[in-house]
């Protein structure tokens, strides 16, 4: 019964219109993030700073909800297509979406210091939950081929420490946030390509 359910899940998630939505997600996540981040200079303002300016508040919330959904959808599809049924990884992925939505909904303004700190905490939890979920997935891939784990781990390392490095050297600006979203999308696209030779093994 479990095998039939898994096969049905793969077939459902592999349908044509779902494939197009997955491709749409890969294009939209970095493009939408870039377009929002450049409403003001990302060299001076973070996405949160821009999003908490009066004119961009609604745009910020829409960006967070849409981007969070597309990331969650794309990764969830990847998990299902590769028969990765790991409850903790799926919970972490779902929570990452919740944390991103909370990040954009909670205001981050100087006059509300508690909410500002809570906003920052939600942003950190979003990134950690997402990366932890992906790490569990690439560890699963390592059981199939060690080289998959090796290259995927390096890419995840670049996403995390590249973002932290930019935060350290450039400061609290939109540059490190742009790098995070663009690099995580690049990682997901590369991961999909790396997995193609294993279509019949997973």
N, C-alpha and C positions, 0 to 999 in steps of 0.2 A: 504493500500500500504506500509506504514511504517513497519507494522508487518511482511509482506512478505519479505521485504528487510532485516529486522533484522534476520528472520529465515534463509534466504539464506546466510547471513553473517556468522551465527553460523555454518551452515553446511560446508561452504567453509573453515573456519578457523579450523574446527574440523576434517578435512580429515587426513588420515593416514600419508601421507608424511609431512604434516604441523606439526603433532604431533612429528614426528621424528626430524624435524628441531628445534622444541621447546626444545626437550630433548638435542639435540646437543648444543643448545645455553647455556643451564644450565651447561653443562659439560665444554664447551669451554671457557666461560667468565672467570671463576676463574683459569682454567689451563693455558690458554694463558697468562693471566696477571701474574701469578706466574712465568712462564717460561721466560717472558720478564724481570720482575723485578729482577730475579736472574742471569741475564747476568753479572751483577756486584753486589756487596753487597748492599741489600736494607737497611742495617743498616747505610750505609754511603751516599747512593745516592738515590734521588727520581727517579721516572719513567722519569720525565722530564730531569733530569740531565743525566741519562743513554741515553735517546732518543736523546739528543743533542750532544752526543759524535759522532764523525765522522763515526765510524763503524756501529752505530746503528740507524742512522737518518731515513733511509727508513723503518727499522723494526718498529720503533716507530710510524710512520705514518700509516703503515699497521695495526699495533695493534689497534690504535685508531679508524680507520675507521671500521675494522671488529668487534671490541668489541662494538662500538657504534651502529652498525647495529643490532647485535644480541640482545643487551639490548632493543633497540627500538622495534624490531620485537616481542620479547617475551612478553613485556608489552602490546603492541598494540593488540596482539592475546588474551591476558588475558582480556583486556577491551572489545573486541568484543564478546568473548565467554560469558562474564558475562553481556552483554547488557548495557555496560557503555558508553553512547554516550554524553560525556561532552566536548564541544569544547575547553574550556580553558585547560583541562587536556591533551587533544590530542595535542594542540599547544605547551604546556610546554614539553611534551615528545619529540616532533619533534625538538624543539629548543635545548633540552639537547643533542641530537645527533649532531646538528650543532655546538654547543659549544665545544663538545669533539673533533670533527674533527678540528675545529679552534685551539684548544689547541695543538694538535699534529703537526699541520702545521706551526703555528707561532713559530719561533725559540726563545729559552730562553737561551741566552748567555750573559755573563757579558759585552761584547763590544756593545750590543744593548739594553740599559736599558729600552727604551720605549717599545720595542717589548717584552722584558722580563716581564714587568709589565702587558702588554696586555695578554700575555700567561697565567699569573697567574689569571687574571680576568676571562678569558674564562674558566679556570678550576673550579673556584668557581661557575660561572654561570651554568656550566654543572651539578654540584652536586645539587645546589639549585633548578634548573628547574626539574631535575629528581625526587627529593624528594617531591617537591611541587605537581607534577603530581600524584605521588603515594599517597600522603596525600588526595587529592581530591577523589581518588578511594576508599581508606579505609573509608573515611567519607560516601561515597555512600553505602559501605557494612554495615556500622553502622545502616543504615535505615532498613536493613534486619535482622540483629542480632547484638545487642550491644556488645556481647562478641567478635565478629569478629573485631569490631572497637577497642576494648580494647587491645586485643593481638597484632593486627597489628600495633597499635600506639606504643606499647612498643617496638616492633621489629624495627620500623622505628626510634624510639628514640635511640635504641642501635646502629644502623648504624651511625646516625648523631653524637651523643655525644661520642660514642666509637672512631670514627675517630678523632674528635676534641681533645678528651682526650689523645690519642696516639700522636697527633701532639704536644700537650702541654708538655707531659712528656718525649717523645722520641726525639722530635725535628722534623725539616723538613727533614725527611728521607722517604724511600719507605715503611716503616712499616705501617704508617697510611693510605697510598694509597692502599696497599695490603688489609688491614682490610676493607676498604670501599668497594672494588670490591668483596671480598669474602663474606662479610656480606650481601651486597645487593643481591647477588645470593642466599645465604641461605634464606633470607627473601622471595624472589620470589618463591623458592621451597616450603617453609613452607606455604606460602599464597595459593599456588595451592592445597596443601594437606588439609588445613583448609576449602577450598571452596568445596571440594568433597561432603560433606553431603548436600550441597545446590544446587546440579546440576539441580534439577527440579523446584527450586524456583527462579532461576535467569535466 
